[in-house]
Amino acid sequence: MLRPRRNKPSGNMAQKFVRIFSLLMTLLYVGLGIFLITIDKAKLNLNISDEVRMVLGGVLILYGAVRFIRVYQVSKKSRRYRDEE
């Protein structure tokens, strides 16, 4: 016999906060990487070479993309788990 489905909340407040915070940090990393790549060296007065600035910007963009993929996979997995219950 089938059980009636109960309306369950879509996760508690802490999980939602962590998910939103993770997405914001992803945007921050990507934004900072783009900022480092596009900023004029004279305006910011950084004491690093252009090559180091470009590599650091690229690494930040890549790290932000990896974080986004991980957050998306965890979110998708938890959504699938909730739908099965």
Protein Blocks (a to p, Z undefined) as FASTA:
>chain_A
ZZddddddebdfklmmmmmmmmmmmmmmmmmmmmmmmpcfklnopabdfklmmmmmmmmm
mmmmmmmmmmmmmmmmmmmmmmmZZ
